[in-house]
Amino acid sequence: MKKFHNLSTMFMFLLAAVLLLGCFSFQARSLNFSYDNFTKDNQNNFTPYGSEIYSGAIQVTRDSNGDDMRNQSGRIWHNRTLKLWSKKKNVTASFNTTFVLNISPNGTATPIDRSWGHGIAFILSGEKGSSPEKSHGRWLGIVNETTNSSTKNDIVAVEFDTNKSYPEDVDDNHVGIDVNSIYSIEQASLTPHGVNLSSRNDVTATLEYNGSSKVLVIYVFMSDEPNSSPIISRFLNLSGILPQQVYVGFSASTGEYAELNCVKSWSFTSTEIGEDGILWVLWIVIPIILLVVVVMSVLFYKWRSWRKRMTANHIENYMVEQQIQSSATAPLKFQLKDLKRATGNFDSKNELGRGGFGVVYRALLGNKEVAVKRLNNSCDGKQEFMSEVTIIGNLHHKNLVKLVGWCHQDNELLVVYEFMPNGSLDKMIYRKADTRLPRLSWEKRHVIISGVAQALDYLHNGCENRVLHRDIKASNIMLDSEFNPRLGDFGLARAVIRNGKTHHSTEIAGTPGYMAPESFLIGKATVEMDVYAFGVLILEIACERKPGIQIEENNYSNRIVDWVWLLHNRDCLIDAIDDEVKLSFDQELQVECVLKLGLTCCHPNPYERPSMRTVLQVLKGEAYPPPVPRERPVFMWPASPPLLNEIMEESLAAGQLSPITVITSGR
């Protein structure tokens, strides 16, 4: 093995010395864990009694397959113990625990009659046992009528009570401290603090116990409204109540009126205490020393490897993050843990769709539904991430999918969009036997075509820097609740500076079937390529037919373009629409106009394709579609531009300069 650099060697030995000294000053192991949610992967860390892990949460009183939830009691314990105190050292451990509760009353209960109960409790006990018999209802699964107030219980609980079970209870929405009994030694109503345990909303509780001062402090607040004021602060000598080794967990109960008592997340940390002795040195310190040596060696090796991997790509990613955050209209930056929680840790049940670079998930952030795209951590995935966040983050149009935020953390690339309840356009067009999806009327199809045209006109002509989408297709058109179109997926998009000095050269990009014939011959993205793809999309929406099939590698047949052009040659263009679609005379004229517009957009000569500004004028009925040859022209390259006077005449008629972008400019 190569010798370490002097500075690195000195650093490693100093760090090892600090860790070694820390090993001798450490006392015995503590209890530390954190669960953002509960799954099959971590269920072996718990022992349930009448409880279960289901749908990402602990159901302390379970709702298994719709069974009767009444008169239940349950407990669940973490399998590891906490060393609470040491007699020889006369020291008690401090601990801090935070958990999120969700209490959902039975569906028949209402806030008016308050007919639900009874609650959930955080518990510490020397025994990892089940709830006593007949401990449902007002006993909260902690004790029963026989064992109540017995010092043999060895149990301390912090109750979150949703029922006024005793005259001593302050109300039916309170927190209390219980010692070997269901009668609280101290309790406080949560209502003045804006907390409603039975609201079906998440409630966060934090318990802090100081082993030196013997004080337990309790914080409770609605999860979306953090509150720093303690609800209860109480002297409590746990070492005089509980044994040295204790288990931590939860208990809960229901009565004649039921509720679903859930724990959605849970973290626990504690200080370390223990006994001195030679066995502790042999079994704890020596393995730690060996572990430190191994870990330091591995860390040093990884550090050197990481430094070698700091290529221009990593620097570019860092600069992109800085660019996003420095923008005045920068989208929100989300934490990875929040997006994991919102998607159920990227549960396949929440999957909306998948593409070449990643998967899109349905997610719930607060009370708002969103779509989270999880991109592959590859070169292509990183490029798509940069394009989507840096380009669409600065775009604002009613027919573009709105970017909500992003996350670049722990090698995860995530983009958050507004949720489109009607999904993608391709699913609506090719609904097949799915009778749940309505067939799009011609009016709605025309609205969709016009909306996409407005979005493209904005990208080409309405932005500070022109944007080329490069992947216009039905699966990238999302439909909102009113079936209005939103153009999305800007992973292949590129922004082009408008000064004429910047040419955009790139690799061949797009989706076969939508790509212009010149795409395979030039290395530049152009406006006309977007127009061609839009023309294919027009025909696809109008005719409800797929654009084409692959003949051989890198050779796709635009069957729909050939077919519609053939109908145009035979003067039966209206036959492209299914007979089941009933059209008025005016609608038939509109259909012919739209189909001719689609054909002009798909002209083999890019110079003959209209601009999106012209397309919009035709769709609004403000201009006739450009003339369409009877037969589809043969593709020839290099293409011949029209005569200068023809360009000027068309430009004057449209009231603007020529919309055609010279291919060699790369714009």
DOLUMTOR-792318 format. One record per residue (C-alpha): x, y, z. Coordinates in steps of 0.02 Angstrom, whole numbers, padded with zeros to 5 digits, always signed. Example, Ala and Ser with C-alpha at 12.3 -4.5 7.8 and 13.67 -1.06 7.14 Angstrom:
<recs>
+00615-00225+00390
+00684-00053+00357
</recs>
This chain:
<recs>
+00000+00000+00000
+00066+00172-00046
+00129+00286+00092
+00010+00420+00149
+00045+00601+00115
+00121+00681+00272
-00025+00798+00302
-00154+00662+00275
-00059+00544+00389
-00050+00673+00528
-00236+00708+00511
-00280+00524+00520
-00174+00491+00674
-00242+00644+00764
-00419+00593+00724
-00384+00415+00779
-00312+00479+00943
-00467+00585+00975
-00580+00438+00937
-00475+00325+01049
-00487+00446+01195
-00671+00460+01161
-00687+00272+01170
-00618+00270+01348
-00731+00413+01401
-00886+00332+01327
-01000+00237+01439
-01108+00090+01390
-01217+00087+01235
-01368+00200+01214
-01530+00177+01120
-01541+00275+00957
-01653+00251+00806
-01755+00350+00681
-01898+00292+00568
-01973+00412+00440
-02105+00279+00410
-02134+00095+00447
-02117-00042+00317
-02084-00228+00301
-01899-00187+00298
-01900-00124+00478
-02046-00221+00554
-01926-00350+00628
-01862-00213+00745
-02028-00216+00838
-02133-00336+00942
-02320-00303+00919
-02463-00362+01029
-02630-00327+00947
-02541-00201+00835
-02473-00205+00660
-02371-00108+00534
-02480-00061+00387
-02475+00069+00248
-02317+00152+00313
-02377+00172+00493
-02396+00078+00657
-02579+00042+00691
-02570+00022+00880
-02754-00024+00877
-02773-00099+00707
-02902-00087+00570
-02868-00255+00490
-02970-00280+00333
-03112-00176+00401
-03134-00280+00559
-03229-00211+00708
-03117-00080+00789
-03216-00067+00951
-03154-00123+01122
-02975-00155+01067
-02811-00133+01156
-02637-00152+01086
-02454-00125+01118
-02296-00121+01015
-02116-00119+01080
-01948-00080+01005
-01843-00238+01024
-01688-00151+01095
-01682-00098+01277
-01629+00068+01352
-01510+00066+01502
-01602+00196+01604
-01489+00214+01757
-01331+00149+01841
-01326+00116+02027
-01136+00115+02039
-01115+00279+01947
-01274+00353+02022
-01321+00424+01852
-01482+00421+01750
-01488+00428+01562
-01564+00575+01470
-01669+00543+01317
-01765+00634+01182
-01901+00557+01076
-02011+00630+00939
-02157+00543+00856
-02300+00588+00739
-02473+00528+00789
-02628+00516+00682
-02792+00478+00768
-02941+00450+00653
-03111+00431+00736
-03231+00300+00672
-03321+00355+00515
-03488+00373+00608
-03416+00493+00736
-03428+00680+00713
-03345+00829+00798
-03515+00871+00870
-03555+00712+00965
-03370+00677+01011
-03417+00492+01018
-03246+00413+00999
-03102+00355+01106
-02998+00324+01192
-02819+00366+01147
-02636+00318+01131
-02487+00324+01250
-02298+00321+01242
-02238+00194+01371
-02080+00139+01461
-02078-00027+01554
-01961-00160+01618
-02068-00295+01536
-02099-00314+01350
-02271-00388+01372
-02443-00374+01296
-02582-00264+01362
-02669-00333+01517
-02837-00418+01491
-02985-00299+01486
-02872-00149+01466
-02973-00078+01322
-03076+00079+01335
-03026+00201+01470
-02873+00097+01523
-02778+00140+01360
-02698-00033+01356
-02583+00020+01501
-02667-00064+01652
-02836-00137+01694
-02953-00120+01842
-02858-00251+01941
-02679-00192+01908
-02716-00005+01914
-02602+00087+02040
-02497-00069+02076
-02310-00034+02098
-02277-00203+02016
-02327-00131+01848
-02156-00049+01820
-02232+00064+01688
-02229+00250+01652
-02337+00322+01513
-02371+00487+01428
-02552+00476+01374
-02637+00566+01230
-02819+00547+01283
-02967+00580+01167
-03104+00540+01292
-03151+00614+01460
-03157+00444+01547
-03144+00504+01727
-03209+00656+01820
-03028+00703+01854
-02989+00715+01667
-02980+00897+01612
-03069+00861+01448
-03073+00741+01300
-02919+00815+01216
-02773+00812+01338
-02599+00746+01376
-02551+00671+01543
-02411+00582+01638
-02459+00412+01711
-02355+00313+01837
-02412+00132+01864
-02589+00195+01846
-02712+00269+01724
-02739+00416+01842
-02622+00552+01783
-02504+00635+01908
-02511+00787+01796
-02614+00828+01642
-02650+00975+01528
-02781+01014+01397
-02716+01029+01219
-02860+01136+01156
-02785+01304+01213
-02627+01259+01118
-02719+01236+00953
-02698+01046+00954
-02841+00928+00915
-02790+00746+00936
-02947+00681+00848
-02938+00795+00697
-02875+00656+00582
-02723+00768+00553
-02544+00731+00602
-02494+00782+00779
-02310+00790+00829
-02253+00756+01008
-02078+00778+01080
-02030+00713+01252
-01866+00773+01330
-01805+00692+01490
-01653+00764+01582
-01569+00627+01683
-01477+00753+01791
-01621+00867+01841
-01750+00725+01830
-01868+00839+01731
-01983+00779+01592
-02037+00912+01466
-02177+00878+01342
-02208+00971+01180
-02362+00938+01072
-02412+01029+00913
-02501+01004+00748
-02368+00943+00627
-02391+01088+00505
-02387+01219+00646
-02230+01194+00754
-02244+01261+00930
-02093+01289+01042
-02192+01309+01204
-02194+01157+01319
-02363+01087+01370
-02300+01003+01530
-02136+01017+01627
-02130+00897+01776
-02003+00828+01899
-02003+00639+01879
-01873+00524+01955
-01880+00377+01834
-01736+00286+01920
-01846+00268+02075
-01992+00198+01974
-01922+00091+01834
-01786-00045+01828
-01615-00015+01750
-01660-00091+01582
-01823-00033+01502
-01915-00054+01339
-01997+00090+01246
-02154+00081+01142
-02336+00129+01124
-02503+00068+01189
-02679+00118+01137
-02859+00070+01157
-03035+00095+01088
-03203+00080+01174
-03382+00066+01117
-03341+00210+01001
-03183+00179+00906
-03040+00269+00823
-02886+00216+00725
-02730+00254+00829
-02575+00268+00719
-02392+00314+00738
-02323+00378+00571
-02142+00412+00619
-02032+00393+00772
-01857+00443+00825
-01768+00410+00991
-01598+00463+01058
-01521+00441+01230
-01360+00470+01323
-01246+00325+01368
-01215+00257+01542
-01136+00099+01609
-01016+00014+01730
-00825+00017+01729
-00732-00146+01719
-00605-00250+01626
-00739-00342+01527
-00804-00176+01461
-00627-00132+01405
-00604-00299+01318
-00772-00311+01235
-00806-00129+01195
-00647-00026+01181
-00537-00148+01084
-00667-00185+00948
-00699+00002+00934
-00514+00036+00911
-00505-00096+00774
-00663-00026+00696
-00590+00151+00698
-00433+00091+00608
-00536+00003+00475
-00658+00148+00456
-00518+00277+00442
-00431+00173+00310
-00591+00154+00211
-00634+00339+00229
-00461+00391+00172
-00472+00277+00021
-00646+00343-00022
-00588+00522+00001
-00447+00496-00123
-00566+00411-00244
-00694+00551-00223
-00563+00683-00260
-00518+00592-00420
-00701+00588-00470
-00720+00777-00453
-00736+00802-00640
-00809+00947-00737
-00979+00860-00726
-00981+00874-00535
-00929+01056-00544
-01065+01088-00672
-01196+01011-00557
-01139+01121-00415
-01147+01276-00524
-01322+01229-00582
-01380+01219-00401
-01306+01390-00367
-01389+01458-00524
-01559+01391-00472
-01548+01461-00296
-01488+01631-00354
-01635+01657-00472
-01770+01779-00416
-01903+01654-00473
-01813+01500-00412
-01928+01352-00373
-01929+01275-00200
-01787+01161-00149
-01857+01009-00058
-01772+00893+00065
-01753+00713+00010
-01836+00648+00169
-01992+00752+00135
-02009+00684-00043
-01978+00507+00017
-02117+00527+00144
-02232+00606+00016
-02209+00462-00108
-02212+00323+00022
-02025+00299-00005
-02055+00291-00193
-02184+00153-00172
-02230+00071-00338
-02413+00091-00289
-02392+00278-00315
-02313+00262-00487
-02395+00369-00621
-02282+00322-00766
-02104+00295-00822
-01995+00354-00965
-01820+00334-01032
-01738+00433-00892
-01844+00399-00738
-02009+00365-00651
-02149+00485-00601
-02238+00461-00434
-02396+00531-00360
-02358+00618-00196
-02442+00717-00058
-02349+00868+00010
-02452+00937+00153
-02628+00942+00081
-02572+00966-00100
-02554+00828-00229
-02399+00839-00338
-02304+00732-00462
-02123+00687-00420
-02008+00634-00561
-01862+00527-00499
-01725+00535-00630
-01589+00406-00659
-01422+00460-00586
-01335+00442-00754
-01257+00568-00871
-01420+00577-00970
-01523+00588-00811
-01415+00730-00743
-01429+00823-00909
-01619+00803-00907
-01625+00864-00726
-01522+01019-00768
-01629+01057-00920
-01795+01037-00831
-01752+01140-00677
-01652+01279-00761
-01766+01300-00912
-01945+01268-00855
-01911+01354-00688
-01904+01520-00781
-02057+01487-00891
-02233+01540-00846
-02379+01498-00962
-02551+01426-00933
-02516+01283-01055
-02350+01230-00977
-02339+01108-00831
-02293+01210-00678
-02130+01168-00590
-02156+01164-00402
-01981+01122-00344
-01828+01010-00352
-01708+00907-00248
-01527+00861-00280
-01469+00762-00129
-01381+00596-00093
-01364+00558-00279
-01551+00578-00301
-01615+00691-00441
-01797+00739-00411
-01911+00864-00498
-02081+00910-00422
-02225+00963-00535
-02406+01010-00508
-02519+00857-00517
-02623+00834-00673
-02778+00732-00624
-02821+00675-00801
-02649+00607-00839
-02562+00612-01007
-02645+00640-01175
-02587+00475-01251
-02687+00377-01121
-02842+00476-01167
-02818+00452-01355
-02777+00266-01345
-02897+00223-01204
-02941+00057-01289
-03062-00040-01179
-03044+00073-01027
-03222+00137-01016
-03177+00248-00869
-03093+00369-00989
-03214+00473-01094
-03185+00494-01279
-03126+00668-01325
-03252+00766-01426
-03192+00865-01576
-03217+01027-01479
-03103+00965-01340
-02974+00902-01466
-02970+01072-01548
-02947+01154-01377
-02801+01037-01341
-02718+01070-01510
-02738+01258-01487
-02670+01251-01309
-02514+01158-01360
-02490+01280-01504
-02498+01426-01381
-02368+01342-01271
-02249+01316-01417
-02274+01492-01480
-02228+01553-01306
-02071+01445-01305
-02018+01500-01480
-02068+01683-01475
-02122+01736-01301
-01969+01697-01193
-01816+01802-01161
-01715+01657-01232
-01799+01548-01363
-01831+01371-01301
-01830+01218-01415
-01930+01077-01336
-01863+00937-01449
-01982+00802-01383
-02160+00853-01425
-02273+00700-01415
-02439+00646-01342
-02363+00568-01186
-02282+00735-01142
-02449+00828-01147
-02535+00824-00977
-02720+00860-00949
-02785+00958-00800
-02954+00935-00715
-03041+01026-00859
-02944+00929-00993
-02844+01083-01037
-02671+01037-01105
-02506+01069-01016
-02344+01038-01110
-02215+00956-00999
-02055+00851-00994
-01919+00976-01037
-01779+00850-01014
-01722+00869-01195
-01762+01054-01208
-01627+01182-01245
-01626+01371-01226
-01554+01469-01372
-01486+01646-01353
-01569+01762-01479
-01416+01863-01533
-01380+01752-01681
-01204+01715-01619
-01245+01556-01525
-01278+01401-01629
-01353+01254-01538
-01268+01093-01589
-01325+00934-01507
-01345+00749-01530
-01497+00677-01618
-01641+00692-01495
-01828+00661-01495
-01950+00518-01513
-01955+00416-01675
-02117+00448-01767
-02114+00632-01719
-01942+00675-01786
-01921+00779-01943
-01830+00690-02087
-01682+00812-02077
-01654+00766-01892
-01540+00622-01941
-01435+00729-02060
-01390+00884-01959
-01317+00910-01786
-01423+01060-01739
-01591+01079-01654
-01708+01197-01747
-01877+01278-01725
-01937+01188-01882
-01906+01018-01800
-02024+01069-01659
-02152+01123-01788
-02139+00955-01877
-02169+00860-01715
-02317+00972-01679
-02387+00932-01851
-02378+00745-01813
-02463+00780-01646
-02605+00874-01735
-02639+00723-01847
-02624+00603-01700
-02751+00698-01595
-02872+00728-01738
-02867+00550-01806
-02834+00456-01643
-02699+00354-01730
-02519+00320-01680
-02391+00416-01782
-02291+00272-01855
-02196+00109-01839
-02012+00065-01845
-01954-00012-02009
-01771-00034-01965
-01645+00044-01848
-01651+00235-01855
-01787+00227-01988
-01967+00260-01940
-02114+00271-02057
-02230+00417-02022
-02379+00313-02074
-02506+00440-02012
-02428+00579-02118
-02426+00469-02275
-02605+00412-02242
-02678+00586-02215
-02585+00653-02367
-02660+00511-02471
-02835+00558-02413
-02798+00739-02457
-02746+00683-02633
-02913+00592-02650
-03015+00742-02589
-03082+00642-02442
-02984+00720-02300
-03133+00712-02183
-03124+00521-02188
-02974+00533-02071
-03097+00562-01928
-03188+00411-01855
-03369+00392-01914
-03424+00384-01731
-03376+00566-01710
-03529+00667-01759
-03480+00830-01842
-03582+00978-01897
-03549+01060-02066
-03446+01198-01984
-03348+01069-01885
-03309+00972-02044
-03235+01131-02118
-03135+01156-01958
-03073+00975-01963
-03012+00995-02143
-02925+01157-02097
-02837+01076-01947
-02784+00923-02047
-02713+01033-02186
-02622+01133-02054
-02547+00971-01986
-02487+00923-02159
-02405+01091-02189
-02315+01074-02022
-02253+00903-02082
-02189+00968-02248
-02026+00876-02292
-01944+01044-02332
-01917+01136-02166
-01924+01304-02256
-02104+01269-02306
-02165+01239-02129
-02260+01382-02046
-02203+01466-01885
-02302+01435-01726
-02364+01614-01737
-02441+01573-01906
-02510+01409-01838
-02600+01503-01700
-02677+01624-01825
-02745+01478-01926
-02816+01390-01772
-02901+01551-01717
-02979+01572-01889
-02879+01730-01922
-02788+01657-02073
-02807+01516-02200
-02688+01368-02187
-02540+01376-02306
-02570+01284-02471
-02543+01096-02464
-02475+01004-02618
-02591+00868-02684
-02453+00738-02661
-02327+00732-02523
-02164+00811-02586
-02009+00702-02590
-01883+00739-02454
-01724+00812-02527
-01568+00872-02440
-01503+01002-02437
-01674+01083-02441
-01706+01232-02555
-01772+01392-02474
-01916+01483-02559
-01883+01635-02665
-01848+01796-02571
-02002+01885-02640
-02114+01742-02586
-02042+01755-02411
-02075+01941-02407
-02254+01920-02469
-02292+01789-02337
-02211+01896-02203
-02311+02050-02251
-02472+01949-02256
-02438+01884-02082
-02391+02058-02020
-02218+02003-01961
-02047+01957-02022
-02021+01783-02093
-02043+01653-01955
-01931+01526-02039
-01770+01495-01946
-01618+01462-02054
-01562+01286-02013
-01379+01331-02010
-01408+01458-01872
-01452+01321-01748
-01592+01423-01673
</recs>
